Amino acid sequence: MVDENIKNALLEIGTEEIPSSYIEPALKQMEQIAAKMFSSLGLKYDAMKTYGTPRRLVLIIENIAEKSDDKIEEILGPSLKAAKDAQGEFSQAAIGFAAKSGVTPEKLVIKVTERGEYLSFIKKTKGEKTDKLLVIIFPEVIKGISFPKAMMWEESGLKFARPIRNIIALYGKKIIKFKIADVGSSNWTIGLHAYDNSKIKIDSPENYVVTMKNKSVLVDQKERRYKMKRSIGSVVEDIGSIIYDEELIDEINYLVEYPSAVLCAFDKKYLDLPSEALTVCMKKTQKCFAVNDKAGKFSNYFIGVKNGISAYQKVVKEGYERVVAARLADAEFFYRNDLKTGLSANVEKLKGVVFHKEIGTVYEKIERIKQIADLFNKEFNMQINSALLEKAIMFSKADLVSEMVFEYPELQGVMGKIYALKLGENPELAESIEQHYLPLSASGQLPSNKIALLISLADKIDTLAANFSIGLEPSGSADPYGLRRYGIGFIRIVMENLPNQDLSEAVAKVFEFLPENVKSNPRTKNAYERLINFLWQRIDGVLQAQGYSSYEVKAVANESKIYKLKALGSLQPKLNALQNAIKKGDFISVAAVFKRINNIVNQAKQQNINISQTINESLLSNDAEKILFICTKEIKTKIENYISKNEYSKVFDKVLDIKPAIDCFFDKVMVMAEDESVKLNRISLLNCIRTIFAGFIDFSALQ
């Protein structure tokens, strides 16, 4: 039984089938727009929930207040001086302000502000009833949703992902009446497409989800996902196990309103094809899942997910099997042809594949990767067989022009590895063809194969250098060539596999391998410096993704940037030591002290004061500055020694040791003394403390 005192609201936008990738972003927008409007109108509620299917976007707002909050506004009028004339009577300004506020001047009150005394009026506005506000809110929610691609289908010009066919708008049992895109709101919706086109009446928001479920429409995407997994599990349990693909499950979840799994099979002859090709073929063409048998071996069974209850299973099964058989026949044809052609012939074809119109062909890129990989191999003593490396690079992009990858681009690298093994190539070489594309995402798996690792580095840095040289670096949120991902991948590989190397000069040399037309491009000016800055932005992101705070990363990165790409592997140990030190000591006060030191030294530099690198002991008159000088001398050599040995924890211990002497110095000593020589000597002492940690850490960045 529904509690009559509960007032929930429901908005369902019924549409033609929306692309699956549009739905989750649309639901987030619905909630954000509604929440913002509820807040601006002063309308309270307990919770908002969104549901989505291919044919409906749903917003439910729970336990809404009966009306919006009363508003109290204080409106300032003329100043008190301007409000009365010489005789003490209200001026025209005061009378006009009172009339505008709907009261007599005597009803106005005096408001004391920073600028003086003013007449003011306290305006009280009663809250509006919720049903009247929902008439405003619901249409704005619908109009406010944006999509990657939208369409117009009627005269009002409203743009939406797909045509709107019906709208439910309820507050309790009451219909919120409005019209949008020539569709009037109501309390009814349409059932499961192709099964039940009858109207379904919704008597209250509380009953919506259950009513739709009883009509075989699971509007709750979490429930629908669970139902799909359970249905798949039940049909496959006697055969083996599904090869789960969470990405495909997410996609299908927004392609159906009531998922029912269908067990199908293809001809066993196609098991001669690589399982990777079979899996992708079934996924891309029919959104089907591959299945392993009970022994864990790839089988000829697969699972489709139909939209609707478990009716007409035989017809659906035959349809899936017919289409998949045709696609697998095509895949078999592509596979046999690719093996006949071989990888060497494909390398020649890459001469006709343009990587970028200004940068050249993929074949030319391969030639540059050879040069870069050879440079890195020698420069960093990676000890990779040069002949094997060169052949691996030649074959690394060969599958891009294969028939299988042309049909299924997702298989780039994968098919190259398979073809190389089938054609009798070195297994390490074959593995490198697939792995050199890694990582595929910011947090993805890195190459484990040493040859692949080197090719990946060379490939990524060539792409970055070339694009920066022709002015195609990312800006704002725009990154059409995925350079941020390339940068993150490059940095992660370096930090994990070449932690103690200095890549600065090697990366600079990469620009020398670019085509002449690129090197002579005016946009090449400062491209190296811009690339280094870009890579440091990625380094900051990589470190923060590992759990370090932005302030900790900034403190270490600010000083490390001067070394460009030297010993990036030292960043994590420094950060770990810093985190441990923060647990032991008050580094917030350390940050404040070093900010003060930096400010004094920087101000002196701005005034063109010549700061000496040596301290004149004879000018040290105050005990506090003498003690600080002695402490500074004592720790300087020790800290330099600790840093050279990567004993970073000991460095931070010394920081805590010297801090009391610095505090005492600032308490007892006037840095800006009247005697110019004393002042300069004290500034030099502070600068000496700062330079001890130069290139190691910027304490002033901590918070």
C-alpha positions as CSV (number, residue, x, y, z in Angstrom):
1,M,0.0,0.0,0.0
2,V,1.3,3.5,-0.9
3,D,1.7,6.0,1.9
4,E,-0.5,8.9,0.9
5,N,1.7,11.3,2.7
6,I,4.7,10.5,0.6
7,K,5.0,12.8,-2.4
8,N,7.4,11.6,-5.0
9,A,7.8,12.8,-8.5
10,L,8.4,10.9,-11.8
11,L,9.7,12.0,-15.2
12,E,9.9,9.4,-17.9
13,I,11.1,10.5,-21.4
14,G,9.9,7.8,-23.8
15,T,11.8,7.8,-27.1
16,E,12.8,5.8,-30.1
17,E,16.0,3.7,-29.5
18,I,18.8,5.8,-28.1
19,P,22.4,4.7,-28.8
20,S,23.8,2.8,-25.8
21,S,26.8,5.1,-25.3
22,Y,24.5,8.1,-24.9
23,I,22.4,6.8,-22.0
24,E,24.6,7.0,-18.9
25,P,25.8,10.6,-19.7
26,A,22.2,11.6,-20.3
27,L,21.1,10.2,-16.9
28,K,23.9,12.1,-15.2
29,Q,22.8,15.3,-16.9
30,M,19.2,14.8,-15.9
31,E,20.1,14.5,-12.3
32,Q,22.5,17.4,-12.4
33,I,20.0,19.7,-14.1
34,A,17.2,18.8,-11.8
35,A,19.3,19.1,-8.6
36,K,20.5,22.6,-9.7
37,M,16.9,23.7,-10.4
38,F,15.6,22.3,-7.1
39,S,18.3,24.1,-5.3
40,S,17.8,27.5,-7.1
41,L,14.0,27.3,-6.5
42,G,14.5,26.3,-2.8
43,L,12.6,23.0,-3.2
44,K,13.7,20.3,-0.8
45,Y,13.8,16.6,-1.4
46,D,15.3,13.4,0.0
47,A,16.9,11.7,-3.0
48,M,17.1,11.5,-6.8
49,K,17.3,8.3,-8.8
50,T,17.8,7.8,-12.5
51,Y,17.1,4.8,-14.6
52,G,17.7,4.2,-18.3
53,T,16.9,1.8,-21.1
54,P,17.2,2.2,-24.9
55,R,13.7,3.7,-25.0
56,R,13.3,5.6,-21.8
57,L,15.2,8.0,-19.6
58,V,13.8,8.2,-16.1
59,L,14.1,10.5,-13.1
60,I,12.5,9.9,-9.8
61,I,12.7,12.4,-7.0
62,E,11.8,11.1,-3.5
63,N,9.9,12.8,-0.7
64,I,9.6,16.3,-2.1
65,A,8.5,19.1,0.1
66,E,4.9,20.3,-0.6
67,K,6.2,23.8,-1.5
68,S,9.5,25.6,-1.9
69,D,11.1,27.5,1.0
70,D,9.8,30.9,1.9
71,K,12.3,33.6,0.7
72,I,13.5,36.6,2.8
73,E,15.4,39.2,0.8
74,E,17.0,42.4,2.1
75,I,16.8,45.1,-0.6
76,L,19.0,48.2,-0.2
77,G,17.6,51.6,-1.1
78,P,19.1,55.1,-1.0
79,S,21.6,56.1,1.6
80,L,20.2,57.7,4.8
81,K,21.7,61.0,3.8
82,A,19.9,61.0,0.5
83,A,16.7,59.6,2.1
84,K,15.7,62.9,3.9
85,D,15.9,66.5,3.0
86,A,17.0,69.5,5.1
87,Q,13.7,69.6,6.9
88,G,13.9,65.9,7.9
89,E,11.2,64.9,5.4
90,F,11.5,61.8,3.2
91,S,13.1,62.6,-0.2
92,Q,11.7,61.6,-3.5
93,A,14.4,58.8,-3.6
94,A,13.0,57.4,-0.4
95,I,9.4,57.7,-1.4
96,G,10.1,56.1,-4.8
97,F,12.0,53.2,-3.2
98,A,9.1,52.6,-0.7
99,A,6.5,52.7,-3.4
100,K,8.5,50.2,-5.5
101,S,8.7,48.0,-2.4
102,G,4.9,48.3,-1.8
103,V,5.1,50.0,1.6
104,T,5.2,53.5,3.0
105,P,8.6,55.1,3.8
106,E,7.9,54.7,7.5
107,K,8.0,50.9,7.1
108,L,11.6,51.0,5.8
109,V,14.4,50.1,8.1
110,I,17.9,51.4,8.4
111,K,20.8,49.0,7.4
112,V,24.3,49.7,8.5
113,T,26.9,48.7,5.9
114,E,30.6,49.2,5.4
115,R,29.8,52.2,3.1
116,G,27.4,53.8,5.6
117,E,23.7,53.7,6.6
118,Y,21.1,52.9,4.0
119,L,17.3,52.5,3.9
120,S,16.3,48.9,3.3
121,F,13.3,46.7,2.8
122,I,12.8,43.2,4.0
123,K,10.9,41.4,1.2
124,K,9.2,38.1,2.2
125,T,8.1,35.8,-0.6
126,K,6.1,32.7,0.2
127,G,7.1,29.4,-1.3
128,E,5.3,28.1,-4.4
129,K,3.6,24.7,-4.5
130,T,5.6,21.9,-5.8
131,D,3.3,20.9,-8.7
132,K,3.6,24.4,-10.1
133,L,7.4,24.3,-9.9
134,L,7.6,20.9,-11.5
135,V,5.8,22.4,-14.6
136,I,8.9,24.6,-14.9
137,I,11.5,22.0,-13.9
138,F,10.5,19.0,-16.0
139,P,10.6,20.7,-19.4
140,E,13.9,22.3,-18.6
141,V,15.4,19.0,-17.7
142,I,14.3,17.5,-21.0
143,K,15.6,20.6,-23.0
144,G,18.9,20.7,-21.0
145,I,20.1,17.2,-21.9
146,S,22.8,17.3,-24.7
147,F,24.0,14.4,-26.8
148,P,27.1,13.9,-29.1
149,K,24.7,13.9,-32.0
150,A,21.1,15.1,-31.8
151,M,18.2,15.3,-34.3
152,M,15.1,17.4,-35.0
153,W,12.0,15.7,-36.1
154,E,9.1,18.2,-35.6
155,E,8.4,21.9,-36.0
156,S,9.4,23.2,-32.5
157,G,13.1,22.6,-33.3
158,L,13.9,20.7,-30.1
159,K,17.0,18.6,-30.5
160,F,17.2,15.2,-28.8
161,A,19.1,11.9,-29.4
162,R,16.0,10.3,-30.9
163,P,12.4,11.4,-31.3
164,I,10.4,11.7,-28.1
165,R,7.1,9.7,-28.3
166,N,5.6,9.9,-24.8
167,I,6.3,11.6,-21.5
168,I,5.2,10.6,-18.0
169,A,5.2,13.5,-15.5
170,L,3.8,12.8,-12.1
171,Y,3.8,14.4,-8.6
172,G,2.2,11.8,-6.4
173,K,-0.9,10.7,-8.4
174,K,-1.2,14.1,-10.1
175,I,-0.2,14.6,-13.7
176,I,2.1,17.6,-14.2
177,K,0.7,19.0,-17.4
178,F,3.1,20.5,-20.1
179,K,3.9,19.9,-23.7
180,I,7.2,19.6,-25.4
181,A,8.2,18.6,-28.9
182,D,4.5,18.3,-29.7
183,V,4.2,15.6,-27.0
184,G,1.9,16.2,-24.0
185,S,2.8,14.8,-20.6
186,S,0.6,12.0,-19.2
187,N,0.6,9.1,-16.8
188,W,1.1,6.4,-19.4
189,T,4.0,4.8,-21.2
190,I,4.6,2.1,-23.8
191,G,5.6,-1.5,-23.0
192,L,8.4,-3.6,-24.4
193,H,9.1,-2.8,-28.0
194,A,8.0,-5.4,-30.5
195,Y,6.3,-7.4,-27.8
196,D,3.8,-5.1,-26.1
197,N,2.9,-1.8,-27.7
198,S,-0.1,-1.2,-25.4
199,K,-0.2,1.7,-23.1
200,I,0.8,1.1,-19.5
201,K,-0.8,3.4,-16.9
202,I,1.4,4.5,-14.0
203,D,-0.7,5.4,-11.0
204,S,2.1,6.8,-8.8
205,P,5.9,7.2,-8.9
206,E,6.3,4.7,-6.1
207,N,4.8,2.0,-8.3
208,Y,6.6,2.8,-11.5
209,V,9.5,0.4,-11.3
210,V,7.4,-2.6,-10.2
211,T,4.6,-1.9,-12.7
212,M,7.2,-1.8,-15.6
213,K,8.8,-5.0,-14.3
214,N,5.4,-6.8,-14.4
215,K,5.2,-5.7,-18.0
216,S,8.7,-7.2,-18.7
217,V,10.6,-3.9,-18.7
218,L,13.5,-3.7,-16.3
219,V,14.0,0.0,-16.0
220,D,16.7,-0.3,-13.3
221,Q,19.9,-0.7,-15.1
222,K,21.6,-2.5,-12.1
223,E,18.8,-5.0,-11.9
224,R,18.9,-5.5,-15.6
225,R,22.6,-6.1,-15.6
226,Y,22.2,-8.7,-12.8
227,K,19.3,-10.4,-14.7
228,M,21.5,-10.6,-17.8
229,K,24.4,-12.2,-16.0
230,R,22.1,-14.7,-14.2
231,S,20.4,-15.6,-17.5
232,I,23.8,-16.1,-19.2
233,G,24.9,-18.3,-16.3
234,S,21.9,-20.5,-16.4
235,V,22.1,-21.3,-20.2
236,V,25.8,-22.0,-20.1
237,E,26.2,-24.0,-16.9
238,D,25.9,-27.4,-18.6
239,I,28.4,-26.4,-21.4
240,G,31.2,-24.6,-19.6
241,S,31.7,-21.0,-18.8
242,I,31.3,-17.7,-20.6
243,I,34.3,-15.6,-21.5
244,Y,33.2,-12.5,-19.7
245,D,33.6,-9.1,-21.4
246,E,32.5,-6.4,-19.0
247,E,32.6,-3.8,-21.7
248,L,30.2,-5.9,-23.8
249,I,27.9,-6.5,-20.8
250,D,27.7,-2.8,-20.2
251,E,26.9,-2.1,-23.9
252,I,24.2,-4.8,-24.1
253,N,22.7,-3.5,-20.8
254,Y,21.6,-0.4,-22.7
255,L,20.6,-2.2,-25.8
256,V,17.8,-4.3,-24.1
257,E,15.0,-3.7,-21.7
258,Y,14.6,-7.3,-20.6
259,P,17.6,-9.5,-21.3
260,S,17.2,-13.2,-22.1
261,A,20.3,-15.3,-23.0
262,V,20.2,-17.6,-26.0
263,L,22.7,-20.5,-26.3
264,C,23.9,-20.9,-29.9
265,A,26.7,-22.8,-31.7
266,F,28.8,-22.4,-34.9
267,D,30.4,-25.1,-37.1
268,K,33.4,-26.6,-35.3
269,K,35.5,-26.1,-38.4
270,Y,35.9,-22.5,-37.5
271,L,37.7,-23.5,-34.3
272,D,40.8,-23.6,-36.6
273,L,40.7,-19.8,-36.5
274,P,42.4,-17.9,-33.7
275,S,40.1,-17.6,-30.6
276,E,40.9,-13.9,-30.5
277,A,39.5,-13.4,-34.0
278,L,36.4,-15.6,-33.2
279,T,35.7,-13.6,-30.0
280,V,36.0,-10.2,-31.7
281,C,34.0,-11.3,-34.7
282,M,31.0,-12.5,-32.6
283,K,31.2,-9.4,-30.3
284,K,31.4,-6.8,-33.1
285,T,28.8,-8.3,-35.5
286,Q,26.2,-9.7,-33.1
287,K,27.1,-8.6,-29.6
288,C,27.6,-12.2,-28.6
289,F,29.8,-13.8,-25.9
290,A,32.3,-16.6,-26.6
291,V,32.2,-19.7,-24.4
292,N,34.8,-22.1,-23.0
293,D,34.0,-25.7,-22.4
294,K,34.3,-27.4,-19.0
295,A,38.0,-28.1,-19.6
296,G,38.6,-24.4,-20.1
297,K,39.1,-24.8,-23.9
298,F,37.6,-22.4,-26.4
299,S,34.4,-24.0,-27.7
300,N,32.1,-23.6,-30.7
301,Y,29.2,-22.4,-28.5
302,F,28.4,-18.7,-28.0
303,I,25.7,-16.7,-26.3
304,G,23.4,-14.0,-27.6
305,V,21.2,-11.8,-25.5
306,K,17.7,-11.0,-26.9
307,N,15.4,-8.2,-25.9
308,G,12.4,-9.7,-24.2
309,I,11.1,-12.7,-22.4
310,S,12.2,-16.2,-23.3
311,A,9.8,-16.7,-26.2
312,Y,10.6,-17.6,-29.8
313,Q,14.0,-18.9,-28.6
314,K,14.4,-21.3,-31.5
315,V,13.8,-18.5,-34.1
316,V,16.2,-16.2,-32.4
317,K,18.8,-18.9,-32.0
318,E,18.6,-19.7,-35.8
319,G,19.0,-16.0,-36.6
320,Y,22.1,-15.6,-34.4
321,E,23.7,-18.7,-35.8
322,R,22.9,-17.8,-39.5
323,V,24.5,-14.3,-39.1
324,V,27.5,-15.5,-37.1
325,A,28.2,-18.3,-39.6
326,A,28.3,-15.8,-42.4
327,R,30.7,-13.5,-40.5
328,L,33.0,-16.4,-39.5
329,A,33.2,-17.5,-43.1
330,D,34.4,-14.0,-44.0
331,A,36.9,-14.1,-41.1
332,E,38.2,-17.5,-42.3
333,F,38.7,-16.0,-45.8
334,F,40.6,-13.0,-44.4
335,Y,42.8,-15.2,-42.2
336,R,43.8,-17.6,-45.0
337,N,44.5,-14.7,-47.4
338,D,46.6,-12.9,-44.8
339,L,48.8,-16.0,-44.1
340,K,49.3,-16.4,-47.9
341,T,50.4,-12.8,-48.2
342,G,52.8,-12.9,-45.3
343,L,54.1,-10.0,-43.2
344,S,57.0,-9.0,-45.4
345,A,54.7,-8.2,-48.3
346,N,52.5,-6.1,-45.9
347,V,55.5,-4.0,-44.9
348,E,55.9,-2.9,-48.5
349,K,52.2,-1.9,-48.5
350,L,52.8,0.4,-45.6
351,K,54.5,2.8,-48.0
352,G,51.1,3.7,-49.3
353,V,49.5,4.2,-45.8
354,V,49.6,7.8,-44.7
355,F,50.4,8.3,-41.0
356,H,49.8,12.1,-41.3
357,K,49.9,14.2,-44.4
358,E,52.7,16.4,-42.9
359,I,54.6,13.7,-41.2
360,G,54.6,11.0,-43.8
361,T,53.7,7.3,-44.2
362,V,53.6,4.5,-41.7
363,Y,56.6,3.0,-43.5
364,E,58.6,6.2,-42.9
365,K,57.5,6.1,-39.3
366,I,58.9,2.6,-39.0
367,E,62.2,3.8,-40.4
368,R,62.3,6.5,-37.7
369,I,61.4,4.0,-35.0
370,K,64.4,2.0,-36.1
371,Q,66.7,5.0,-35.6
372,I,65.2,5.9,-32.2
373,A,65.2,2.3,-30.9
374,D,68.8,1.8,-32.0
375,L,69.7,5.1,-30.2
376,F,67.9,4.1,-27.0
377,N,69.3,0.5,-27.1
378,K,72.9,1.8,-27.2
379,E,72.4,4.9,-25.0
380,F,70.8,3.0,-22.1
381,N,72.7,-0.3,-22.6
382,M,69.6,-2.3,-23.1
383,Q,71.6,-5.1,-24.7
384,I,68.9,-6.2,-27.2
385,N,70.0,-8.0,-30.3
386,S,70.1,-5.4,-33.0
387,A,69.1,-7.7,-35.9
388,L,66.1,-9.2,-34.0
389,L,65.1,-5.6,-32.9
390,E,65.2,-4.3,-36.5
391,K,63.1,-7.2,-37.8
392,A,60.6,-6.8,-34.9
393,I,60.2,-3.1,-35.8
394,M,59.7,-3.9,-39.5
395,F,56.9,-6.3,-38.6
396,S,55.4,-4.2,-35.8
397,K,52.8,-2.4,-38.0
398,A,52.6,-5.0,-40.8
399,D,49.2,-6.3,-39.7
400,L,47.6,-2.8,-40.2
401,V,47.1,-3.6,-43.9
402,S,46.0,-7.2,-43.3
403,E,42.4,-8.1,-44.3
404,M,41.5,-9.2,-40.8
405,V,42.6,-6.0,-39.1
406,F,41.0,-3.9,-41.9
407,E,37.7,-5.6,-41.0
408,Y,38.3,-5.6,-37.2
409,P,40.7,-2.8,-36.2
410,E,40.6,-4.0,-32.5
411,L,42.8,-6.9,-33.6
412,Q,45.8,-4.7,-34.5
413,G,48.9,-6.2,-32.9
414,V,47.0,-9.3,-31.9
415,M,46.8,-10.6,-35.5
416,G,50.4,-9.5,-36.1
417,K,51.6,-11.7,-33.3
418,I,49.4,-14.7,-34.5
419,Y,50.6,-14.4,-38.1
420,A,54.3,-14.1,-37.0
421,L,54.0,-17.3,-34.9
422,K,52.2,-19.1,-37.7
423,L,54.9,-18.1,-40.2
424,G,57.7,-19.4,-37.9
425,E,59.1,-16.1,-36.5
426,N,60.9,-15.8,-33.2
427,P,58.3,-16.0,-30.3
428,E,59.8,-12.9,-28.6
429,L,59.5,-11.0,-31.9
430,A,55.9,-12.1,-32.3
431,E,55.1,-11.1,-28.8
432,S,56.5,-7.6,-29.3
433,I,54.2,-7.0,-32.2
434,E,51.2,-7.2,-29.9
435,Q,52.8,-5.6,-26.8
436,H,54.4,-2.6,-28.4
437,Y,51.0,-0.9,-28.4
438,L,50.8,-1.1,-24.6
439,P,49.7,0.5,-22.4
440,L,46.3,0.8,-24.0
441,S,45.0,3.2,-21.3
442,A,46.4,5.5,-18.6
443,S,46.5,2.7,-16.1
444,G,46.8,-0.2,-18.5
445,Q,49.3,-3.1,-18.5
446,L,52.8,-2.2,-19.6
447,P,54.9,-4.3,-22.0
448,S,56.6,-7.2,-20.3
449,N,58.6,-8.1,-23.4
450,K,61.9,-6.3,-23.6
451,I,61.8,-5.7,-27.3
452,A,58.2,-4.5,-27.2
453,L,59.2,-2.1,-24.4
454,L,61.9,-0.5,-26.5
455,I,59.6,-0.3,-29.6
456,S,56.8,1.1,-27.5
457,L,59.1,3.9,-26.2
458,A,60.4,4.7,-29.7
459,D,57.0,4.6,-31.3
460,K,55.4,6.9,-28.7
461,I,58.2,9.5,-28.5
462,D,58.3,9.7,-32.3
463,T,54.5,10.3,-32.4
464,L,54.9,13.0,-29.7
465,A,57.9,14.7,-31.2
466,A,56.3,14.8,-34.7
467,N,53.0,16.1,-33.5
468,F,54.5,18.8,-31.3
469,S,56.8,19.8,-34.2
470,I,53.8,20.6,-36.4
471,G,51.8,22.3,-33.7
472,L,49.3,19.5,-32.9
473,E,49.8,19.3,-29.2
474,P,46.7,18.9,-27.0
475,S,44.9,22.1,-25.8
476,G,42.2,22.2,-23.1
477,S,40.1,19.1,-23.4
478,A,40.9,18.6,-27.0
479,D,43.3,15.7,-27.8
480,P,42.2,14.3,-31.1
481,Y,45.4,12.3,-31.6
482,G,45.5,10.8,-28.1
483,L,48.8,12.3,-27.3
484,R,48.1,12.5,-23.5
485,R,47.8,8.7,-23.5
486,Y,51.0,8.3,-25.5
487,G,52.7,10.7,-23.0
488,I,51.5,8.8,-20.0
489,G,52.5,5.4,-21.5
490,F,56.0,6.7,-22.3
491,I,56.4,8.1,-18.8
492,R,55.2,5.0,-17.1
493,I,57.5,2.7,-19.1
494,V,60.5,5.0,-18.4
495,M,59.8,5.2,-14.6
496,E,59.4,1.5,-14.3
497,N,62.1,0.2,-16.7
498,L,64.7,3.0,-17.0
499,P,64.4,4.6,-13.6
500,N,68.0,5.8,-13.3
501,Q,68.5,7.0,-16.9
502,D,68.6,10.5,-18.2
503,L,66.5,10.6,-21.3
504,S,66.8,14.4,-21.9
505,E,69.5,14.3,-24.6
506,A,68.1,11.2,-26.2
507,V,64.6,12.7,-26.6
508,A,66.2,15.9,-28.0
509,K,67.9,13.7,-30.7
510,V,64.6,12.2,-31.7
511,F,63.7,15.6,-33.3
512,E,66.7,15.2,-35.6
513,F,65.2,12.0,-37.1
514,L,62.0,13.8,-38.3
515,P,61.4,14.6,-42.0
516,E,63.1,17.7,-43.3
517,N,59.8,19.4,-44.0
518,V,58.8,18.9,-40.4
519,K,62.2,20.1,-39.0
520,S,62.0,23.3,-41.2
521,N,58.4,24.0,-40.0
522,P,58.3,27.2,-37.9
523,R,56.2,25.5,-35.4
524,T,59.2,23.2,-34.6
525,K,60.7,26.1,-32.6
526,N,60.7,25.3,-28.9
527,A,58.9,22.0,-29.7
528,Y,61.4,20.1,-27.5
529,E,60.8,22.4,-24.5
530,R,57.1,22.2,-25.0
531,L,57.2,18.4,-25.1
532,I,59.2,18.3,-21.9
533,N,56.7,20.5,-20.1
534,F,53.9,18.3,-21.5
535,L,55.6,15.2,-20.2
536,W,56.0,16.7,-16.8
537,Q,52.3,17.4,-16.7
538,R,51.8,13.7,-17.4
539,I,54.3,12.8,-14.6
540,D,52.3,14.8,-12.1
541,G,49.2,13.0,-13.2
542,V,50.8,9.5,-13.0
543,L,52.1,10.2,-9.5
544,Q,48.8,11.5,-8.2
545,A,47.1,8.5,-9.7
546,Q,49.4,6.4,-7.5
547,G,48.0,8.1,-4.4
548,Y,50.3,11.0,-3.7
549,S,48.6,14.3,-3.0
550,S,48.9,17.2,-5.5
551,Y,51.0,19.2,-2.9
552,E,53.4,16.3,-2.3
553,V,53.9,15.8,-6.0
554,K,54.3,19.6,-6.6
555,A,56.9,19.8,-3.9
556,V,59.0,17.1,-5.5
557,A,58.3,17.9,-9.2
558,N,59.0,21.7,-8.9
559,E,62.6,21.0,-8.2
560,S,63.0,17.9,-10.3
561,K,61.9,19.6,-13.5
562,I,65.2,21.4,-13.9
563,Y,66.8,18.0,-14.7
564,K,64.3,17.5,-17.6
565,L,64.0,13.7,-17.9
566,K,66.8,12.6,-15.6
567,A,66.3,9.7,-13.1
568,L,62.5,9.8,-13.1
569,G,62.6,6.6,-11.0
570,S,63.8,8.7,-8.1
571,L,60.5,10.6,-7.8
572,Q,58.5,7.8,-6.1
573,P,61.2,7.1,-3.5
574,K,61.4,10.8,-2.7
575,L,57.6,11.0,-2.3
576,N,57.6,7.9,-0.1
577,A,60.3,9.4,2.1
578,L,58.4,12.7,2.2
579,Q,55.1,10.9,3.3
580,N,57.0,9.1,6.1
581,A,58.6,12.3,7.2
582,I,55.3,14.2,7.3
583,K,54.0,11.5,9.7
584,K,57.0,12.1,12.0
585,G,57.2,15.9,11.9
586,D,55.3,19.2,11.4
587,F,55.9,19.8,7.7
588,I,53.2,22.4,7.5
589,S,55.3,24.7,9.6
590,V,58.4,23.6,7.6
591,A,56.5,24.8,4.5
592,A,55.7,28.1,6.1
593,V,59.4,28.7,7.0
594,F,60.6,27.9,3.5
595,K,58.0,30.1,1.9
596,R,59.3,32.9,4.1
597,I,62.9,32.1,3.0
598,N,61.8,32.0,-0.7
599,N,60.0,35.3,-0.4
600,I,63.0,37.1,1.1
601,V,65.4,35.7,-1.5
602,N,63.1,36.3,-4.4
603,Q,62.4,39.9,-3.4
604,A,66.2,40.5,-3.2
605,K,66.6,39.1,-6.7
606,Q,63.8,41.3,-8.0
607,Q,65.6,44.3,-6.6
608,N,68.8,43.1,-8.5
609,I,70.6,42.5,-5.2
610,N,73.8,40.5,-5.8
611,I,73.4,37.5,-3.5
612,S,76.8,36.0,-2.5
613,Q,77.3,32.3,-2.5
614,T,79.6,32.6,0.5
615,I,78.9,33.8,4.1
616,N,81.1,36.3,5.8
617,E,81.5,35.0,9.3
618,S,82.8,38.2,10.6
619,L,79.5,39.9,9.9
620,L,77.5,37.4,12.0
621,S,76.9,39.3,15.2
622,N,73.7,37.7,16.6
623,D,73.9,34.3,18.4
624,A,70.9,33.1,16.5
625,E,72.5,33.7,13.1
626,K,75.8,32.2,14.3
627,I,74.0,29.0,15.3
628,L,72.1,28.9,12.0
629,F,75.3,29.3,10.1
630,I,77.0,26.4,12.0
631,C,73.9,24.2,11.5
632,T,73.9,25.0,7.8
633,K,77.5,24.1,7.4
634,E,77.1,20.8,9.3
635,I,74.1,19.6,7.3
636,K,75.1,20.8,3.9
637,T,77.7,18.1,3.2
638,K,75.6,15.4,4.9
639,I,72.5,16.2,2.8
640,E,74.5,16.2,-0.4
641,N,75.9,12.8,0.5
642,Y,72.4,11.5,1.4
643,I,70.9,12.7,-1.8
644,S,73.8,11.1,-3.9
645,K,73.1,7.8,-2.1
646,N,69.3,8.1,-2.5
647,E,68.9,8.1,1.3
648,Y,66.0,10.5,1.1
649,S,64.6,9.7,4.6
650,K,67.8,11.0,6.2
651,V,67.5,14.2,4.2
652,F,64.1,14.9,5.8
653,D,65.4,14.1,9.2
654,K,68.0,16.8,8.8
655,V,65.3,19.3,7.7
656,L,63.6,18.7,11.1
657,D,67.0,19.1,12.8
658,I,67.7,22.5,11.3
659,K,64.2,23.9,11.6
660,P,64.5,25.1,15.3
661,A,67.6,27.1,14.3
662,I,65.7,28.7,11.4
663,D,62.8,29.5,13.7
664,C,65.1,31.1,16.3
665,F,66.8,33.1,13.5
666,F,63.5,34.6,12.4
667,D,62.5,35.3,16.1
668,K,65.8,37.0,17.0
669,V,67.2,38.5,13.8
670,M,66.1,41.4,11.6
671,V,67.1,40.2,8.1
672,M,66.6,43.7,6.6
673,A,69.2,45.3,8.8
674,E,70.2,49.0,8.3
675,D,73.8,48.0,7.7
676,E,73.7,47.0,4.0
677,S,76.6,44.5,4.3
678,V,74.9,42.8,7.3
679,K,71.6,42.6,5.4
680,L,73.2,41.1,2.3
681,N,75.1,38.6,4.4
682,R,71.9,37.4,6.1
683,I,70.1,37.1,2.8
684,S,73.0,35.0,1.5
685,L,72.7,32.8,4.6
686,L,69.0,32.2,3.9
687,N,69.8,31.6,0.2
688,C,72.5,29.0,1.2
689,I,69.8,27.1,3.1
690,R,67.5,27.2,0.1
691,T,70.2,26.0,-2.3
692,I,71.0,23.0,-0.1
693,F,67.6,21.6,-1.2
694,A,67.6,22.9,-4.8
695,G,66.9,20.2,-7.2
696,F,65.6,17.9,-4.4
697,I,62.4,19.4,-3.0
698,D,60.4,22.6,-2.8
699,F,59.2,22.6,0.8
700,S,57.2,25.8,0.2
701,A,54.8,23.9,-2.1
702,L,53.6,21.7,0.8
703,Q,50.3,22.5,2.5
